[in-house]
């Protein structure tokens, strides 16, 4: 292990032991998290800190950690909200499907729409498709996708907008052809 790596690990351990409990209490109080959720957020923060060398450059890491913990907590809450909304839509959709199960025409129309959107996804550029799926299926925000893909948030937003436009166009073409 190199000296720089050892120094980084020691600094992370030191900062972790200094601020872990304080951050957990702050998140529990500020964002109404239970202790396990607060601990998960703090762990996620330190996992991200460990991926970089930033801990070595900070004179006072406390403010940085608080900001990072707050942002991570907000991201988790957004992701949970997206999941909850999606689950609600799926449940409502399933209930609707059960009600409409006897309507073969409606089911055939839904299958056809799915085929058109699926075809649009297959024909769009791989990067555009990947970013759309990360946003719409994985529930990642533009900022999260930008960080993961090392792109600007604006670029991510434009790709997703174009992907949605491609899907919309495929559906509109379907209606024109009928």
C-alpha positions as CSV (number, residue, x, y, z in Angstrom):
1,X,0.0,0.0,0.0
2,X,1.4,3.4,-0.9
3,X,2.0,6.1,1.6
4,X,-0.7,8.4,0.0
5,X,-3.3,5.6,0.2
6,X,-2.4,5.0,3.9
7,X,-2.7,8.7,4.6
8,X,-6.1,8.8,2.9
9,X,-7.4,5.8,4.8
10,X,-6.2,7.2,8.1
11,X,-7.8,10.5,7.4
12,X,-11.1,8.9,6.4
13,X,-11.1,6.9,9.6
14,X,-10.3,9.9,11.6
15,X,-13.0,12.1,10.0
16,X,-15.5,9.2,10.2
17,X,-14.9,8.7,13.9
18,X,-15.2,12.4,14.6
19,X,-18.4,13.1,12.6
20,X,-20.3,9.9,12.2
21,X,-22.6,10.1,15.3
22,X,-23.1,13.9,14.8
23,X,-24.1,13.4,11.2
24,X,-26.5,10.5,12.1
25,X,-28.2,12.7,14.7
26,X,-28.4,15.6,12.4
27,X,-30.0,13.6,9.6
28,X,-32.4,11.9,11.9
29,X,-33.5,15.2,13.3
30,X,-33.5,17.3,10.2
31,X,-34.9,14.7,7.7
32,X,-37.0,12.6,10.1
33,X,-35.0,9.5,9.4
34,X,-34.9,6.5,11.7
35,X,-31.4,5.7,13.1
36,X,-30.8,2.9,10.5
37,X,-31.7,5.2,7.6
38,X,-29.5,7.9,8.9
39,X,-26.6,5.4,9.3
40,X,-27.2,4.2,5.7
41,X,-27.0,7.8,4.4
42,X,-23.8,8.5,6.4
43,X,-22.3,5.2,5.1
44,X,-23.1,6.3,1.5
45,X,-21.5,9.7,2.1
46,X,-18.3,8.1,3.4
47,X,-18.3,5.6,0.6
48,X,-18.4,8.5,-1.9
49,X,-15.7,10.3,0.1
50,X,-13.5,7.2,0.0
51,X,-13.7,7.2,-3.8
52,X,-11.9,10.5,-4.0
53,X,-8.9,12.2,-2.4
54,X,-11.0,15.2,-1.3
55,X,-10.6,14.2,2.4
56,X,-6.9,15.0,2.1
57,X,-7.5,18.5,0.8
58,X,-10.1,19.7,3.3
59,X,-9.0,21.8,6.2
60,X,-12.4,21.6,7.8
61,X,-14.4,18.6,6.5
62,X,-17.4,19.1,8.8
63,X,-19.3,21.6,6.6
64,X,-18.5,19.5,3.5
65,X,-19.8,16.4,5.1
66,X,-23.0,18.1,6.3
67,X,-23.7,19.4,2.8
68,X,-22.9,16.0,1.2
69,X,-25.1,14.2,3.8
70,X,-28.0,16.6,3.2
71,X,-27.7,16.2,-0.6
72,X,-27.4,12.4,-0.3
73,X,-30.5,12.3,2.0
74,X,-32.4,14.4,-0.5
75,X,-31.4,12.1,-3.3
76,X,-32.5,9.1,-1.3
77,X,-35.9,10.7,-0.5
78,X,-36.4,11.6,-4.2
79,X,-35.5,8.1,-5.2
80,X,-37.9,6.7,-2.6
81,X,-40.6,9.1,-3.9
82,X,-40.1,7.9,-7.5
83,X,-40.2,4.3,-6.4
84,X,-43.4,4.9,-4.4
85,X,-45.0,6.8,-7.3
86,X,-44.0,4.0,-9.7
87,X,-45.3,1.3,-7.4
88,X,-48.6,3.2,-7.1
89,X,-48.8,3.5,-10.8
90,X,-48.1,-0.2,-11.3
91,X,-50.7,-1.2,-8.7
92,X,-53.3,1.2,-10.3
93,X,-52.3,-0.1,-13.7
94,X,-52.6,-3.7,-12.5
95,X,-56.0,-3.0,-11.1
96,X,-57.1,-1.2,-14.3
97,X,-55.8,-4.2,-16.3
98,X,-57.8,-6.5,-14.2
99,X,-60.9,-4.4,-14.9
100,X,-60.1,-4.2,-18.6
101,X,-59.0,-7.8,-18.9
102,X,-62.2,-8.7,-20.7
103,X,-61.4,-6.0,-23.3
104,X,-59.1,-7.7,-25.9
105,X,-59.1,-4.6,-28.1
106,X,-57.6,-2.5,-25.4
107,X,-55.1,-5.1,-24.5
108,X,-54.1,-5.4,-28.2
109,X,-53.7,-1.6,-28.4
110,X,-51.5,-1.6,-25.3
111,X,-49.3,-4.4,-26.7
112,X,-49.0,-2.5,-30.0
113,X,-48.0,0.7,-28.2
114,X,-45.4,-1.2,-26.2
115,X,-44.0,-2.7,-29.4
116,X,-43.7,0.8,-31.0
117,X,-41.9,2.2,-27.9
118,X,-39.7,-0.9,-27.7
119,X,-38.8,-0.4,-31.4
120,X,-38.1,3.3,-30.8
121,X,-35.8,2.3,-27.9
122,X,-33.9,-0.2,-30.1
123,X,-33.3,2.3,-32.9
124,X,-32.2,5.2,-30.7
125,X,-28.5,5.7,-30.0
126,X,-27.2,3.5,-27.2
127,X,-26.1,6.4,-25.0
128,X,-29.5,8.1,-25.3
129,X,-31.4,4.8,-24.5
130,X,-29.1,4.1,-21.5
131,X,-29.6,7.5,-20.0
132,X,-33.4,7.3,-20.5
133,X,-33.6,3.9,-18.8
134,X,-31.4,5.1,-15.9
135,X,-33.8,8.0,-15.3
136,X,-37.1,6.3,-16.0
137,X,-36.5,2.8,-14.8
138,X,-33.8,3.1,-12.2
139,X,-35.2,6.4,-10.9
140,X,-31.9,8.3,-11.0
141,X,-32.0,12.1,-11.1
142,X,-30.2,14.0,-13.9
143,X,-27.5,14.9,-11.4
144,X,-26.9,11.3,-10.3
145,X,-26.7,10.2,-14.0
146,X,-24.3,13.0,-14.8
147,X,-22.0,12.0,-11.9
148,X,-22.1,8.3,-12.9
149,X,-21.6,8.9,-16.6
150,X,-19.2,11.8,-16.2
151,X,-21.4,14.1,-18.2
152,X,-22.9,17.5,-17.5
153,X,-26.4,17.6,-16.2
154,X,-27.4,19.6,-19.3
155,X,-26.1,16.9,-21.6
156,X,-28.0,14.3,-19.7
157,X,-31.2,16.4,-19.8
158,X,-30.9,16.9,-23.6
159,X,-30.4,13.1,-24.2
160,X,-33.4,12.2,-22.1
161,X,-35.5,14.9,-23.7
162,X,-34.6,13.5,-27.2
163,X,-35.2,10.0,-26.1
164,X,-38.7,10.9,-24.8
165,X,-39.3,12.8,-28.1
166,X,-38.3,9.7,-30.0
167,X,-40.7,7.5,-28.1
168,X,-43.5,10.1,-28.5
169,X,-42.8,10.3,-32.3
170,X,-43.0,6.5,-32.6
171,X,-46.4,6.5,-30.9
172,X,-47.6,9.4,-33.0
173,X,-46.5,7.6,-36.2
174,X,-48.4,4.5,-35.0
175,X,-51.6,6.6,-34.7
176,X,-51.0,8.1,-38.2
177,X,-50.6,4.7,-39.7
178,X,-53.9,3.4,-38.3
